[in-house]
Amino acid sequence: MRNMKVKGSYNKSLGVFELVSLGVGGTIGSGIFVVPGIAAGIAGPSSLIAWLIAAVSATCVMLSLAWASSRYPSTGAFYSILSRVFGKKTSVTLVILYLISSIFGIATIAAGIGQYVSFFGVSNILLVEILLLILFCLLNIRGVRPSGLAENFLTTLKTIPLIILAVLLLPYIKTSNFVPFFTPDNTGFLKAIIIIYWSYTGFEISAIPAEETKRQSDVFKSLIIVMFIVVFVYLLLNVSLIGSVGSTILANSPAPIAAASGLIFKQSEKIVAIIGIIAMMSALNAYILGASRVAQNISSQFNIPLLKELSNTGTPAVAVLVCTALGIVLLFFSNHFGILASISVVTILLPYIFICLSAYKLFSDRKIRLVAAIGALTTFAILISQYVK
């Protein structure tokens, strides 16, 4: 009897490895394969400072979420945490902002895949993007188990080659590629932070399927592991990219990692493009899973028909369909990575700030409060910097 599936309820089938795969999969996706070139074009070598600032901010947000979600575990994560501190209207508004960010994120990742698909001379890029969205929609409808297994495979397949590539590029680093370090106005790295922060978003997906985990403690562990892996890979890779080929080459390439890999392997662009597509497929899968759980959770709180329902496989099938469909619709309005990513980041920063504020209010421990305060202040500063000329 204990192995029987209960219709209309989530199935506890995810462990630490699956949660880490979802977090790393959602974070290391389209961003790292596209953003280094955009950031280098904006700030040159000083974009490295932006990567570091974003890492500090995102890590503080992650720790705040890890502590808060360990105290109030719930699939969907955000409403159960935010509603403990803030009113219903504020909490709902923040969850809706997160959902908007996630749906724009789905479209952003699909657009990023399109940039790498272009390496293979595909003419109808939009069709490829839509077909991949449908593929991962169907995979998620089947259940969290097949989605989790796919995430394990795709995340492993993309992370190890990225680390290997970064290490192989180290001997090609030239100090001249870091000079001049700053742009003429010396503040270019501030302008690059918002697009760079997109690369760090997605770690929270590890905390979203809390009711689908075998042990509640796995959520906290997975968030810590995810951020360690992400920060290590991002900083190592960006130093290698800028140091080996220089900011100008990165900025002029739609696929900067593919451009840098040409130093090591001849005709390597297509190989790296394949790795990039795999990475973004992994992120696409994670984002659809995360967005659908948040949509189902908030729908169940307010008894919204269909969206609140779970199938007999423990999947919010309607929520998966709706989130994917909205992502497809966005692609018809804009298939531009930079625009979609910027909107996704701006709409997620406010929920991040309030997660930090929640942790600050929920805990009396000085260390937790300090980390939460740093996370809220840095994230707020990054958000405000986009509106200060």
C-alpha positions in Angstrom: 0.0 0.0 0.0 2.8 2.4 0.8 4.0 2.4 -2.8 0.6 3.2 -4.3 0.3 6.6 -6.0 -2.4 8.8 -4.7 -4.4 10.6 -7.4 -4.3 14.3 -7.1 -1.2 14.5 -4.9 2.5 15.1 -5.5 4.8 12.1 -5.5 7.9 12.1 -3.3 10.5 11.0 -5.8 13.2 13.6 -5.8 16.5 13.4 -3.9 19.5 15.7 -3.6 20.9 14.8 -7.0 17.7 15.6 -8.8 17.2 18.9 -6.9 20.8 19.9 -7.6 20.3 19.0 -11.3 17.1 21.2 -11.4 18.9 24.1 -9.7 22.1 23.9 -11.8 20.0 23.1 -14.9 17.8 26.2 -14.3 20.8 28.4 -13.6 23.5 27.3 -16.0 21.5 27.6 -19.2 21.2 30.2 -21.9 22.8 32.9 -19.8 26.4 31.6 -19.7 26.3 30.7 -23.4 25.1 34.2 -24.5 25.6 36.7 -21.7 29.5 36.8 -21.6 29.5 38.3 -25.0 26.8 40.9 -24.2 28.5 41.8 -20.9 31.9 42.1 -22.5 30.5 44.4 -25.2 29.0 46.7 -22.4 31.8 46.7 -19.9 34.9 45.0 -21.4 37.1 43.2 -18.9 35.4 45.0 -16.0 32.4 42.9 -16.6 34.2 40.4 -14.3 33.4 42.8 -11.4 29.7 42.6 -12.4 29.9 38.7 -12.4 31.3 38.8 -8.8 28.8 41.4 -7.5 25.9 39.4 -8.9 27.4 36.2 -7.4 27.5 37.8 -3.9 23.9 39.1 -4.2 22.5 35.8 -5.6 24.3 33.8 -2.9 22.7 35.9 -0.2 19.3 35.5 -1.7 19.9 31.7 -2.1 20.9 31.4 1.6 17.8 33.4 2.7 15.6 31.1 0.6 17.3 28.0 1.9 16.7 29.0 5.6 13.2 30.1 5.0 12.1 27.1 2.9 13.6 24.7 5.5 11.3 26.2 8.1 8.2 26.4 5.9 8.6 23.7 3.2 5.9 23.8 0.4 5.8 23.1 -3.3 5.7 26.5 -4.9 7.8 27.8 -2.0 7.2 31.5 -2.4 3.7 32.0 -1.2 4.1 29.8 1.9 7.2 31.9 2.9 6.0 35.4 2.0 2.5 35.0 3.5 4.1 34.4 6.9 5.5 37.9 7.0 3.6 40.0 4.4 -0.1 40.4 3.7 -2.0 38.4 1.2 -2.1 41.1 -1.5 1.7 41.7 -1.3 2.4 37.9 -1.4 0.2 37.3 -4.3 1.6 40.2 -6.2 5.2 38.9 -5.7 4.2 35.4 -6.7 2.6 36.7 -9.9 5.8 38.7 -10.6 7.8 35.5 -10.2 5.5 33.7 -12.6 5.9 36.5 -15.2 9.6 36.3 -14.8 9.6 32.5 -15.2 7.4 32.6 -18.3 9.7 35.3 -19.8 12.6 33.0 -18.7 11.1 30.1 -20.7 10.9 32.3 -23.8 14.4 33.7 -23.2 15.9 30.2 -23.0 14.1 29.2 -26.2 15.5 32.4 -27.9 19.0 31.4 -26.7 18.6 28.0 -28.2 17.7 29.7 -31.5 21.0 31.6 -31.5 23.0 28.4 -31.3 20.8 26.5 -33.7 21.8 29.2 -36.3 25.3 27.6 -36.3 23.8 24.7 -38.2 22.2 26.8 -41.0 18.6 26.2 -39.8 16.3 28.7 -41.5 13.1 28.4 -39.4 14.6 29.0 -36.0 11.3 29.9 -34.4 9.8 26.5 -35.4 12.7 24.7 -33.7 12.2 26.7 -30.5 8.5 26.0 -30.5 9.0 22.2 -31.1 11.5 22.0 -28.2 9.1 23.8 -25.9 6.3 21.3 -26.8 8.7 18.4 -26.3 9.6 19.5 -22.7 6.0 20.4 -22.0 5.0 16.8 -22.8 7.9 15.4 -20.7 6.8 17.4 -17.7 3.2 16.3 -18.1 4.4 12.7 -17.9 5.6 13.4 -14.4 8.4 14.7 -12.2 10.3 11.4 -12.3 11.0 11.4 -16.1 11.6 15.2 -16.0 14.0 14.7 -13.1 15.9 11.9 -14.9 16.2 14.0 -18.1 17.5 16.9 -16.0 20.1 14.6 -14.3 21.4 13.6 -17.7 21.3 17.0 -19.4 22.9 18.8 -16.5 25.8 16.4 -16.2 26.3 16.5 -20.0 26.6 20.3 -20.0 28.4 21.1 -16.7 31.5 18.8 -17.1 32.4 20.1 -20.6 32.1 23.7 -19.4 34.6 23.1 -16.6 36.9 21.3 -18.9 36.7 24.0 -21.5 37.5 26.7 -18.9 40.6 24.8 -17.7 41.8 24.2 -21.3 41.6 27.9 -22.0 43.7 29.0 -19.1 47.1 28.5 -20.9 45.8 30.9 -23.6 45.2 33.8 -21.2 47.1 37.0 -22.0 47.3 39.8 -19.6 46.9 42.3 -22.4 43.3 41.1 -22.9 42.5 42.7 -19.5 43.9 46.1 -20.4 42.3 48.6 -20.3 40.2 47.0 -17.6 37.5 49.7 -17.3 35.5 51.4 -20.0 36.1 55.2 -20.4 33.4 56.1 -17.9 34.6 53.5 -15.4 31.1 52.4 -14.6 30.4 50.0 -17.5 30.2 47.0 -15.2 27.2 48.6 -13.4 25.3 48.7 -16.7 26.2 45.0 -17.3 24.9 43.7 -13.9 21.3 43.4 -14.9 21.9 41.1 -17.9 24.5 39.2 -15.9 22.1 38.6 -13.1 19.9 36.7 -15.5 22.7 34.0 -15.6 22.3 33.5 -11.8 18.5 33.3 -11.7 17.0 29.8 -11.6 18.8 28.4 -8.5 15.5 28.8 -6.6 14.0 26.0 -8.7 15.7 23.5 -6.3 13.4 24.8 -3.5 10.2 24.8 -5.5 9.2 21.1 -5.6 9.5 20.7 -1.8 6.6 18.3 -1.5 8.1 16.1 -4.2 11.3 15.5 -2.3 12.1 12.4 -0.3 13.5 14.4 2.7 12.9 18.0 3.5 16.5 18.6 4.5 17.5 17.8 0.9 16.2 21.3 -0.2 18.7 23.1 2.0 21.6 20.9 0.9 20.8 21.2 -2.8 20.6 25.0 -2.7 24.0 25.3 -1.2 25.5 22.8 -3.7 23.8 24.5 -6.6 25.2 28.0 -5.8 28.7 26.6 -5.2 28.8 24.9 -8.5 27.3 27.9 -10.4 29.6 30.6 -8.9 32.7 28.4 -9.5 31.8 27.6 -13.1 30.8 31.2 -14.0 33.9 33.0 -12.5 36.3 30.4 -13.8 34.8 30.4 -17.3 34.5 34.2 -17.6 38.1 34.8 -16.6 39.1 32.2 -19.2 37.0 33.7 -21.9 38.0 37.3 -21.5 41.7 36.4 -20.9 42.0 34.1 -23.9 40.2 35.8 -26.7 39.5 39.3 -25.4 36.3 41.4 -24.9 36.1 42.6 -28.5 35.9 39.1 -30.0 33.4 37.9 -27.3 31.2 41.0 -27.9 31.1 40.4 -31.7 30.1 36.8 -31.4 26.5 35.5 -31.0 28.0 32.4 -29.4 31.0 33.6 -27.3 31.9 30.2 -25.8 31.9 28.7 -29.3 34.2 31.5 -30.5 36.7 31.0 -27.6 36.8 27.2 -28.1 38.3 27.8 -31.6 41.6 28.4 -29.8 41.7 24.8 -28.7 39.9 22.8 -31.4 39.6 23.6 -35.0 36.0 23.6 -36.2 34.9 23.4 -32.6 32.1 25.9 -33.0 29.5 23.3 -33.8 30.6 21.0 -30.9 30.3 23.9 -28.4 27.0 24.9 -30.1 25.7 21.4 -29.4 26.8 21.7 -25.7 25.1 25.1 -25.6 21.8 23.6 -26.9 22.0 20.8 -24.4 22.5 23.3 -21.6 19.6 25.4 -22.6 17.3 22.3 -23.1 18.2 21.5 -19.5 17.3 25.0 -18.3 14.1 24.9 -20.4 13.0 21.7 -18.6 13.8 23.1 -15.2 12.0 26.4 -15.8 8.8 24.7 -17.1 8.8 22.4 -14.0 9.4 25.4 -11.6 6.9 27.7 -13.2 4.1 25.1 -13.3 4.6 24.3 -9.6 4.4 27.9 -8.6 1.3 28.4 -10.8 -0.4 25.3 -9.2 0.5 26.4 -5.7 -1.0 29.9 -6.0 -4.0 28.5 -7.8 -4.7 26.0 -5.0 -4.5 28.8 -2.5 -7.3 30.7 -4.2 -9.2 27.6 -5.6 -8.7 28.4 -9.3 -10.3 25.6 -11.3 -8.1 23.4 -13.6 -4.8 25.2 -12.7 -5.0 23.9 -9.2 -5.5 20.3 -10.2 -2.9 17.5 -10.2 -3.1 14.5 -12.5 -2.9 10.9 -11.3 0.9 11.0 -12.0 1.2 13.9 -9.5 1.8 16.5 -12.2 0.1 20.0 -12.5 -0.6 19.2 -16.2 -2.8 22.2 -16.9 -0.3 24.5 -15.3 2.5 23.0 -17.4 0.5 23.5 -20.6 -0.4 27.1 -19.7 3.1 28.2 -18.8 4.5 26.6 -21.9 1.9 28.1 -24.1 2.5 31.6 -22.7 6.2 31.2 -23.4 5.5 30.3 -27.0 3.2 33.3 -27.4 6.0 35.6 -26.1 8.3 34.3 -28.9 5.9 35.7 -31.5 6.2 39.1 -30.0 10.0 39.0 -29.5 12.6 36.5 -30.2 15.4 38.7 -29.0 17.4 37.2 -26.1 18.5 40.5 -24.5 15.0 42.0 -24.3 13.4 38.8 -22.9 16.2 38.3 -20.4 16.1 41.9 -19.1 12.4 41.7 -18.5 12.8 38.3 -16.8 15.5 39.6 -14.4 13.7 42.9 -13.6 10.5 41.0 -12.6 12.3 38.5 -10.5 14.4 40.9 -8.4 11.5 42.2 -6.3 10.5 38.6 -5.2 14.2 38.0 -4.4 14.3 41.1 -2.2 11.2 40.1 -0.3 12.5 36.6 0.2 15.5 38.2 1.9 13.2 40.4 4.0 11.2 37.4 4.9 14.2 35.6 6.2 15.3 38.7 8.1 11.9 38.8 9.8 11.5 35.1 10.4 14.8 34.5 12.1 16.5 36.2 15.1 20.0 34.7 14.4 22.4 37.6 13.7 24.2 35.7 10.9 21.0 34.9 9.0 19.8 38.5 9.4 23.2 39.9 8.1 23.1 37.6 5.1 19.4 38.5 4.4 20.1 42.2 4.7 23.1 42.0 2.3 20.9 40.1 -0.1 18.1 42.6 0.0 20.3 45.7 -0.2 22.4 44.4 -3.1 19.5 43.1 -5.1 17.6 46.4 -4.5 20.7 48.4 -5.6 21.0 46.3 -8.8 17.3 46.9 -9.5 17.5 50.6 -8.9 20.7 51.0 -10.9 18.8 50.2 -14.1 16.7 53.3 -13.7 19.5 55.7 -12.8 21.2 57.4 -15.7 
